[in-house]
Amino acid sequence: MEKLQDHPFHIFMNPRSVAVIGASRKTGKGSFNVIEVMRQFGFGGRIYPVNPFAEEIAGIPCHREVEEIGDAVDLAVVATPREQVLDVLRASARAGVRGAVVVTQGFADADPEGGSLQALAAGIARDTGMRILGPNTLGVLDAFTGFTTSFMPLSREPAPVAVICQSGVFFVGAAVFTGMLGKGIDIGNGCDLDCADALEYFGRDDQVKVIFLHIEGLRQGKRFHQVAARVARVKPVIALKTGRSALGARAAASHSGSMAGQHALYEAAFRQSGILSVEDQEAVSDFTKGFIHCGPMRGNRVGVITFTGGGGIIAADMIEKFGLQVAPLSPGTTGAIKDLSPPWMPIGNPLDIWPALMKHGMNHIYEAALRAVLQDPGVDGVICIAIAPNLPDDDFLNATEVIRETAVALPGKPVVAWLYGPNQDAVSKSIEAGGRVLAFPSLSRAARTLGALYRRSAFLGGVAPPA
Amino acid sequence: MEKLQDHPFHIFMNPRSVAVIGASRKTGKGSFNVIEVMRQFGFGGRIYPVNPFAEEIAGIPCHREVEEIGDAVDLAVVATPREQVLDVLRASARAGVRGAVVVTQGFADADPEGGSLQALAAGIARDTGMRILGPNTLGVLDAFTGFTTSFMPLSREPAPVAVICQSGVFFVGAAVFTGMLGKGIDIGNGCDLDCADALEYFGRDDQVKVIFLHIEGLRQGKRFHQVAARVARVKPVIALKTGRSALGARAAASHSGSMAGQHALYEAAFRQSGILSVEDQEAVSDFTKGFIHCGPMRGNRVGVITFTGGGGIIAADMIEKFGLQVAPLSPGTTGAIKDLSPPWMPIGNPLDIWPALMKHGMNHIYEAALRAVLQDPGVDGVICIAIAPNLPDDDFLNATEVIRETAVALPGKPVVAWLYGPNQDAVSKSIEAGGRVLAFPSLSRAARTLGALYRRSAFLGGVAPPA
C-alpha cells in the first residue's frame, strides 16, 4: 500500500503553514472567523491572514496578498467573494502554495456564471499542480492532529471515524450522523479533488477504522468504483446517497453542482464494491457504532433473551426483516432455562426468561441464559431485551450489570441490547460502558445493525454456512 | 353514541372495590405486589386481599376466599397458580364480582392443558355474565382516575393517549412506544374481552384523543373491523401488528395464544377501516406525538426551510419517500428570501437561507422565511431545519425561539423541526415547549410523521386537491 504522506490530501490535513485569504475582520462569538476556529481546534502551525483592508486579524499581522507572505505556505483557505477566487488561486499557485480550500459559495452550486468560474478553477489545478478542495466547502478536519479549515466551530474528538461529504451538515451535525468524527473531508462541489481521492486517503490512514461517505453525485464513476472496491476490503465504508428523489436530485444539482444520477446505478456500484448503503441518519450512527465496537458476526443466526414475550415477537419480526434468522437453540441451551421455568412454559428462541426470573431472581437467570446462548455454537449474535427502570428506585429490575459482565466474560459474538422503559438513555449508556454491549433505542435498529455486521462478514468471507 | 359507563370495560377501569385473589405476602421493593402498586398509583377504593395463608397483606386483613368478603366487590384481580384459576373465577361470579382480571400465565400461551383451561375460563364468562380480562395480562391502567391492576410499578401521567395491547411491554415500556400513557388495557390472551371491546371503549372515552393498538392476533376479525371503522372516524388509531414474520407468528401463538394470521389480511383490514398501520416503535411515538399536538394537514405539499443545502436535499428525499411532495413555493415566498440573498443564490424549495442569514442575521431571516412559507397558500406543512448548537456558547446559532414564536403567531399548518448538532435533545425539548412545533431526531422521522398527518386528513376528507 502506498504511503499516506504521498497522497494529495496529506498536505490538506497536515499543513505546517496556512494562508487564510479573504479572512474576516470580525472576531469573537458569532463571527465564524476561520482563524479563531483553527486555533481553538488546536492548530499550532503558522497562520497568515490575507486581507488588503486589515492591519491585523485575531492578533496576527495581515498581508495584502498571498504572494507578499514570503515564507513557504502549504495550504491556502480561500474565503473571498467569488469574483476574486480565480485570481487568488492563480496567485497562490505562483506563491508555491500546495493546496487550496475554496470555502466560497456561488459556483456550480449557483448560476451558469458560477459554473464557468468553477471550470476555470479546475483548469488552474490541472495547469499548476496546486490541488483544490471545493469550492463550497468547510474543507477538512483532523481531530488527531488538531487541524481544521471549518469556519463553523467544531468539537475535537479523536475518534477512529472519518467522514467524507458534500455538505457541512455532516461536520456540524456529526453528533446526529456518525456520532463521532475524528477526521473529515468536505468535498463541496469537487472541482478537483473528489470523493474517490478522499476515500483513497482515508483507506490508507490507519487511525481511521470506519469511513462514512455522503454522496450527492459523482463525476468519476469508474475511478470511484475502483477505489471503493479496494478500500471496502480493508475497512467498512457506509454510504448515504442523497438526491434520491426526482426533486432531491434537482436540489443536489443546485447545491453542490452534482449530477445525482440514477439511484439504482449507485446502489449497484455500492453493492459491487462492498460499500454498505444506508437510507437514513439512524443507520449511519448505528452502523458506525457497530463497526467500531463489535467484532465480526460470522453467521446470521441470532439468539434473543427477553423479559417480555411481546418484545421477543417484535425481535423475531425484525430479525427476519433485516436478513437474519432466529437461531434454533441447542437442547443444552434451552434446557438450562427450562429447568428453571414453570413446567408449562414453552422455552425456545426468543428465550422468554420472565417466569424463571420471577422465581429465581434476575441476576442468576439472566447470567445463565446469556452464558448458554453465547456458548451455543448455533448462535452468531445476541439481542438482549431488558427493562430500563427508573433508577435507583427499581434497581432490582436493572439487568445492565449482569448483561455487561457476562458478555465481557464471553467475548467474540456481537451482543446488542434493547432496554425499554422510562430510563432508556441512562441505562443504555451504562450498559455500553466498555463497548462490549451496544444498546439501541428500538429492536428495529438493534436488528438492523446486526444485519449490517453480518453483511460485512459475508462480504469479507468466512461466515458460517446457512443452517 | 352509547354511554361510556354502559360499556363492559367501565367497571374494569372504575371499580369502587377490588379483591386481589392470590395476593402475594411479599411487600416492598422488588416484590411486585399488586396491592402496593395499586395504592401507589392512587386507588382510593376498598381493597380485599384474598390469601388463605396470610393474616394481613400490606396492612389489610386477608380473606380466605372471595365469597367470605361479604361486601360488594366490583373487580377481582386473580394471581393464583393456574390450577386454581377456574375455581376462583366460579367463586368470584357467585360472590357477585362483575369483572375479573386474570394475571396468571400458563394458559393458551403455554401448553395444551393451558389451552383447555382457558377455554373453560371463557365458558365461565359466558355462563355467568362476569366479564374476564386475560389471562396472562397486566390488566388495566387509568392515570386519570388513578387505578391500575398492574403488578409492575408504573408512573401515572394523565395523557390523552390510550394503549390497547397483548403484552405488558407496552405498559412498562410506554416511554419508548407511545411516549405517554394515560389509559391502558392489556388484552393478554383475550379469552373473553378482546381488542375490539377495548377499542370500542376508548372510542367512546372523550379523555382519549389517540389510541395505540398492539395486535399479535385477532379471533373476531369481523367485529374488530366494524368497531375499528367506527372509531377511526372519531379519533386516530395507530396499529402495530407483530408476529409478522413466520417465526414471529409462531412466537405469538405461544405468547398470547394468538393466531397471528397473514400479514396482508391485517394490512388490508387496517387500511379499509382507517387505522394507521406502523412498522416500528419510532413510528408509534412519532405519530402519537403528531396527532396529539398537530392540527390536520390539509394537503401533501411541504415547505422546507434550511440552514444547510445538504440537509434540504435529504428533506426532499424523505418528503417524496413518505408520499408527500415538495411544495412549489409562490413567487412572493421565494422573493422574500431572494431579495436578502446573494444574487447568484438559487432560491426555491427547500429554501436555503444560509447565505441570507450570514448577511442579515438569523432571527430576521428565519422569521421572514417561516412567515412567508406558512402564509403561502401552496404549503400544507413545514419542515424547519436548524442547528442544535452547544448551548449557551453558540447561542447565536440557536433558532429555537424564532421558529417557535413565528409558528405560534401563525397557527394552523403543522410545523416540524429537525435540529442537527451536538445538543439535539435539549434544543428539541426547548422548541417543543407549548406543543406548536414538534422536533424529530431525523428528517426521515419528521417527514414520515407529516405523511401520517396527511394520510389521516385524506382519510377524513377535505384535503386540498393535488397541485
Boltz contact constraints between the chains, C-beta under 6 A:
constraints:
  - contact:
      token1: [A, 30]
      token2: [B, 396]
      max_distance: 6.0
  - contact:
      token1: [A, 106]
      token2: [B, 344]
      max_distance: 6.0
  - contact:
      token1: [A, 110]
      token2: [B, 344]
      max_distance: 6.0
  - contact:
      token1: [A, 111]
      token2: [B, 344]
      max_distance: 6.0
  - contact:
      token1: [A, 114]
      token2: [B, 344]
      max_distance: 6.0
  - contact:
      token1: [A, 167]
      token2: [B, 310]
      max_distance: 6.0
  - contact:
      token1: [A, 169]
      token2: [B, 308]
      max_distance: 6.0
  - contact:
      token1: [A, 169]
      token2: [B, 310]
      max_distance: 6.0
  - contact:
      token1: [A, 169]
      token2: [B, 311]
      max_distance: 6.0
  - contact:
      token1: [A, 172]
      token2: [B, 421]
      max_distance: 6.0
  - contact:
      token1: [A, 173]
      token2: [B, 420]
      max_distance: 6.0
  - contact:
      token1: [A, 173]
      token2: [B, 421]
      max_distance: 6.0
  - contact:
      token1: [A, 175]
      token2: [B, 422]
      max_distance: 6.0
  - contact:
      token1: [A, 176]
      token2: [B, 420]
      max_distance: 6.0
  - contact:
      token1: [A, 176]
      token2: [B, 424]
      max_distance: 6.0
  - contact:
      token1: [A, 242]
      token2: [B, 313]
      max_distance: 6.0
  - contact:
      token1: [A, 242]
      token2: [B, 314]
      max_distance: 6.0
  - contact:
      token1: [A, 242]
      token2: [B, 317]
      max_distance: 6.0
  - contact:
      token1: [A, 243]
      token2: [B, 313]
      max_distance: 6.0
  - contact:
      token1: [A, 244]
      token2: [B, 317]
      max_distance: 6.0
  - contact:
      token1: [A, 245]
      token2: [B, 316]
      max_distance: 6.0
  - contact:
      token1: [A, 245]
      token2: [B, 317]
      max_distance: 6.0
  - contact:
      token1: [A, 245]
      token2: [B, 320]
      max_distance: 6.0
  - contact:
      token1: [A, 247]
      token2: [B, 316]
      max_distance: 6.0
  - contact:
      token1: [A, 247]
      token2: [B, 326]
      max_distance: 6.0
  - contact:
      token1: [A, 248]
      token2: [B, 313]
      max_distance: 6.0
  - contact:
      token1: [A, 248]
      token2: [B, 316]
      max_distance: 6.0
  - contact:
      token1: [A, 248]
      token2: [B, 317]
      max_distance: 6.0
  - contact:
      token1: [A, 251]
      token2: [B, 312]
      max_distance: 6.0
  - contact:
      token1: [A, 251]
      token2: [B, 313]
      max_distance: 6.0
  - contact:
      token1: [A, 251]
      token2: [B, 316]
      max_distance: 6.0
  - contact:
      token1: [A, 252]
      token2: [B, 313]
      max_distance: 6.0
  - contact:
      token1: [A, 254]
      token2: [B, 346]
      max_distance: 6.0
  - contact:
      token1: [A, 255]
      token2: [B, 309]
      max_distance: 6.0
  - contact:
      token1: [A, 255]
      token2: [B, 313]
      max_distance: 6.0
  - contact:
      token1: [A, 280]
      token2: [B, 444]
      max_distance: 6.0
  - contact:
      token1: [A, 281]
      token2: [B, 442]
      max_distance: 6.0
  - contact:
      token1: [A, 282]
      token2: [B, 442]
      max_distance: 6.0
  - contact:
      token1: [A, 308]
      token2: [B, 169]
      max_distance: 6.0
  - contact:
      token1: [A, 309]
      token2: [B, 255]
      max_distance: 6.0
  - contact:
      token1: [A, 310]
      token2: [B, 167]
      max_distance: 6.0
  - contact:
      token1: [A, 310]
      token2: [B, 169]
      max_distance: 6.0
  - contact:
      token1: [A, 311]
      token2: [B, 169]
      max_distance: 6.0
  - contact:
      token1: [A, 312]
      token2: [B, 251]
      max_distance: 6.0
  - contact:
      token1: [A, 313]
      token2: [B, 242]
      max_distance: 6.0
  - contact:
      token1: [A, 313]
      token2: [B, 243]
      max_distance: 6.0
  - contact:
      token1: [A, 313]
      token2: [B, 248]
      max_distance: 6.0
  - contact:
      token1: [A, 313]
      token2: [B, 251]
      max_distance: 6.0
  - contact:
      token1: [A, 313]
      token2: [B, 252]
      max_distance: 6.0
  - contact:
      token1: [A, 313]
      token2: [B, 255]
      max_distance: 6.0
  - contact:
      token1: [A, 314]
      token2: [B, 242]
      max_distance: 6.0
  - contact:
      token1: [A, 316]
      token2: [B, 245]
      max_distance: 6.0
  - contact:
      token1: [A, 316]
      token2: [B, 247]
      max_distance: 6.0
  - contact:
      token1: [A, 316]
      token2: [B, 248]
      max_distance: 6.0
  - contact:
      token1: [A, 316]
      token2: [B, 251]
      max_distance: 6.0
  - contact:
      token1: [A, 317]
      token2: [B, 242]
      max_distance: 6.0
  - contact:
      token1: [A, 317]
      token2: [B, 244]
      max_distance: 6.0
  - contact:
      token1: [A, 317]
      token2: [B, 245]
      max_distance: 6.0
  - contact:
      token1: [A, 317]
      token2: [B, 248]
      max_distance: 6.0
  - contact:
      token1: [A, 320]
      token2: [B, 245]
      max_distance: 6.0
  - contact:
      token1: [A, 326]
      token2: [B, 247]
      max_distance: 6.0
  - contact:
      token1: [A, 344]
      token2: [B, 106]
      max_distance: 6.0
  - contact:
      token1: [A, 344]
      token2: [B, 110]
      max_distance: 6.0
  - contact:
      token1: [A, 344]
      token2: [B, 111]
      max_distance: 6.0
  - contact:
      token1: [A, 344]
      token2: [B, 114]
      max_distance: 6.0
  - contact:
      token1: [A, 346]
      token2: [B, 254]
      max_distance: 6.0
  - contact:
      token1: [A, 396]
      token2: [B, 30]
      max_distance: 6.0
  - contact:
      token1: [A, 420]
      token2: [B, 173]
      max_distance: 6.0
  - contact:
      token1: [A, 420]
      token2: [B, 176]
      max_distance: 6.0
  - contact:
      token1: [A, 421]
      token2: [B, 172]
      max_distance: 6.0
  - contact:
      token1: [A, 421]
      token2: [B, 173]
      max_distance: 6.0
  - contact:
      token1: [A, 422]
      token2: [B, 175]
      max_distance: 6.0
  - contact:
      token1: [A, 424]
      token2: [B, 176]
      max_distance: 6.0
  - contact:
      token1: [A, 442]
      token2: [B, 281]
      max_distance: 6.0
  - contact:
      token1: [A, 442]
      token2: [B, 282]
      max_distance: 6.0
  - contact:
      token1: [A, 444]
      token2: [B, 280]
      max_distance: 6.0
